Amino acid sequence: MHVLITGGAGFIGSHSAEALLASGARVTVLDDFSSGKRANLPATPGLTVICGDIRDSSAVDKALASISHVLHLAAQVSVPASVADPLGSSRQNIQGFLNVLDGARRAKVARFVYASSAAVYGVPVHLPLDEASPVAPLSPYGLEKSINDQYAALYRELYGLSTLGLRYFNVYGPRQDPASPYAGVISRFAAAMANGEPLRVFGDGGQTRDFIFVGDVARLNLRALASPATGVCNVATGHSVTLLELIDALAKCAACTPQIRHEPTACGDIRHSAASPRRMLELFGHLNMTPLTEGLRQLLASME
Ligand SMILES: NC(=O)c1ccc[n+]([C@@H]2O[C@H](COP(=O)([O-])OP(=O)(O)OC[C@H]3O[C@@H](n4cnc5c(N)ncnc54)[C@H](O)[C@@H]3O)[C@@H](O)[C@H]2O)c1
């Protein structure tokens, strides 16, 4: 297997590169380093790193030479940034996506796996969310990811390209940049705790989310690349916790008592989110997922 990982220097990408290299695959990373870091990746002969932009189709085509499998993760990853600049976001997440998808078709790769998102679902009509739940995105980012799902399905029909969209829920773990204004809530809380600052909770903290450890996502990505499964698939633990439960678990791991500062509910915040991982388990088997407290412990250790 020679895998092209777009966005491979980022959070999920670098963990996926590590897992693939450990499995014996060759890996090429295409990343523009807008948020990813070279230091996230090991220096090893099985890995080639190319600095390039997915919006540049010639850079994408060059990176696809001799590739058998694609893991497309590069994206404009911020919901607020997509609301502030929908055109810029679509150039990355629709045009950039299509550059990689069409390049993969022309390069005749065996498999195209890409990052979709739980954001495609919008406000849930029923819980838990499964892949047949209505798609009703609340942001340009969510819409772009659902358009990715439609393009991937069409390419499967039209050209026979084997495509699978992974609808990641809330991924957390080492290397998620807490300095980014769009960092996941866990890395923001962990960084605030480390700095002795209060944790900012929007609303009462009763909102629920499904948090999945990045190491488990990387292993899942590997299985997804090796499998013939197509369509879309939730990537989640199936166990949601409230933000207050999350803070409690984090505080226990860090052996401290953080201050919580409640702020008005953020506009558009979804109250409850829960995912059905049934299709994921059927397709890829049990992953022996990292328990939340263990994942939090690894995150805190990585910050020391
Ligand atoms: N982290 C999550 O909880 C989560 C949830 C749902 C979906 N996703 C999706 O998973 C994928 C990976 O997310 P992440 O959390 O690792 O984010 P990340 O920001 O850490 O990684 C994205 C990587 O893509 C690179 N990149 C951005 N624009 C690029 C471009 N135009 N050309 C080439 N490289 C570019 C960045 O430098 C970075 O290395 C994204 O598609 C994201 O939308 C993530």
The ligand as an SDF file (V2000), in Angstrom:
LIG
                    3D

 44 48  0  0  0  0  0  0  0  0999 V2000
  -10.8060   17.0280   14.5920 N   0  0  0  0  0  0  0  0  0  0  0  0
  -12.0940   16.7260   14.5520 C   0  0  0  0  0  0  0  0  0  0  0  0
  -12.7460   16.5640   15.6050 O   0  0  0  0  0  0  0  0  0  0  0  0
  -12.7970   16.5430   13.2250 C   0  0  0  0  0  0  0  0  0  0  0  0
  -14.1680   16.2600   13.2360 C   0  0  0  0  0  0  0  0  0  0  0  0
  -14.8220   16.0830   12.0100 C   0  0  0  0  0  0  0  0  0  0  0  0
  -14.1180   16.1730   10.8250 C   0  0  0  0  0  0  0  0  0  0  0  0
  -12.7820   16.4790   10.8560 N   0  0  0  0  0  0  0  0  0  0  0  0
  -12.0840   16.5700    9.5650 C   0  0  0  0  0  0  0  0  0  0  0  0
  -10.8950   15.7770    9.6330 O   0  0  0  0  0  0  0  0  0  0  0  0
   -9.8850   16.3470    8.7930 C   0  0  0  0  0  0  0  0  0  0  0  0
   -8.6020   16.5370    9.5920 C   0  0  0  0  0  0  0  0  0  0  0  0
   -8.8740   17.4320   10.6750 O   0  0  0  0  0  0  0  0  0  0  0  0
   -7.8190   17.7620   11.8240 P   0  0  0  0  0  0  0  0  0  0  0  0
   -8.6070   17.9110   13.0780 O   0  0  0  0  0  0  0  0  0  0  0  0
   -6.6960   16.8140   11.7700 O   0  0  0  0  0  0  0  0  0  0  0  0
   -7.3650   19.2230   11.3820 O   0  0  0  0  0  0  0  0  0  0  0  0
   -5.8980   19.8680   11.2140 P   0  0  0  0  0  0  0  0  0  0  0  0
   -6.1060   21.3230   10.9890 O   0  0  0  0  0  0  0  0  0  0  0  0
   -5.0040   19.4470   12.3350 O   0  0  0  0  0  0  0  0  0  0  0  0
   -5.3820   19.1660    9.8870 O   0  0  0  0  0  0  0  0  0  0  0  0
   -5.6470   19.6700    8.6000 C   0  0  0  0  0  0  0  0  0  0  0  0
   -4.3470   19.6280    7.8270 C   0  0  0  0  0  0  0  0  0  0  0  0
   -4.6070   20.0410    6.4880 O   0  0  0  0  0  0  0  0  0  0  0  0
   -3.6200   20.9700    6.0900 C   0  0  0  0  0  0  0  0  0  0  0  0
   -4.2410   21.8350    5.0720 N   0  0  0  0  0  0  0  0  0  0  0  0
   -5.2120   22.7620    5.2570 C   0  0  0  0  0  0  0  0  0  0  0  0
   -5.5260   23.3360    4.0840 N   0  0  0  0  0  0  0  0  0  0  0  0
   -4.7410   22.7520    3.1400 C   0  0  0  0  0  0  0  0  0  0  0  0
   -4.5930   22.9220    1.7470 C   0  0  0  0  0  0  0  0  0  0  0  0
   -5.3230   23.8420    1.0660 N   0  0  0  0  0  0  0  0  0  0  0  0
   -3.6900   22.1660    1.0710 N   0  0  0  0  0  0  0  0  0  0  0  0
   -2.9370   21.2400    1.7460 C   0  0  0  0  0  0  0  0  0  0  0  0
   -3.0210   21.0520    3.0740 N   0  0  0  0  0  0  0  0  0  0  0  0
   -3.9190   21.7930    3.7660 C   0  0  0  0  0  0  0  0  0  0  0  0
   -3.2050   21.6990    7.3520 C   0  0  0  0  0  0  0  0  0  0  0  0
   -1.9190   22.2870    7.2930 O   0  0  0  0  0  0  0  0  0  0  0  0
   -3.2750   20.5610    8.3830 C   0  0  0  0  0  0  0  0  0  0  0  0
   -2.0440   19.8850    8.4540 O   0  0  0  0  0  0  0  0  0  0  0  0
  -10.4810   17.6220    8.2330 C   0  0  0  0  0  0  0  0  0  0  0  0
  -11.0000   17.3490    6.9460 O   0  0  0  0  0  0  0  0  0  0  0  0
  -11.5940   17.9590    9.1950 C   0  0  0  0  0  0  0  0  0  0  0  0
  -12.6110   18.7140    8.5720 O   0  0  0  0  0  0  0  0  0  0  0  0
  -12.1050   16.6610   12.0200 C   0  0  0  0  0  0  0  0  0  0  0  0
  1  2  1  0
  2  3  2  0
  2  4  1  0
  4  5  1  0
  4 44  2  0
  5  6  2  0
  6  7  1  0
  7  8  2  0
  8  9  1  0
  8 44  1  0
  9 10  1  0
  9 42  1  0
 10 11  1  0
 11 12  1  0
 11 40  1  0
 12 13  1  0
 13 14  1  0
 14 15  2  0
 14 16  1  0
 14 17  1  0
 17 18  1  0
 18 19  2  0
 18 20  1  0
 18 21  1  0
 21 22  1  0
 22 23  1  0
 23 24  1  0
 23 38  1  0
 24 25  1  0
 25 26  1  0
 25 36  1  0
 26 27  1  0
 26 35  1  0
 27 28  2  0
 28 29  1  0
 29 30  1  0
 29 35  2  0
 30 31  1  0
 30 32  2  0
 32 33  1  0
 33 34  2  0
 34 35  1  0
 36 37  1  0
 36 38  1  0
 38 39  1  0
 40 41  1  0
 40 42  1  0
 42 43  1  0
M  CHG  2   8   1  16  -1
M  END
$$$$
